[in-house]
Amino acid sequence: MKPALALLALSLLPLAAPVQAQSVDVGSLFPTLTYPTPAPEPATRTVTELNR
């Protein structure tokens, strides 16, 4: 049974190559994610400065 299955797989291999070559480009289906630049940290006093 295994030799017959191997023969079938090898005989179908050339038929699968054109299908893989014509694959659909899915890169344009999803937008490129862009993230905004983070806001600067607010200037605050630390606890040690407040205790002085």
Helices and strands as residue ranges (DSSP letters): H 2-21, H 47-50
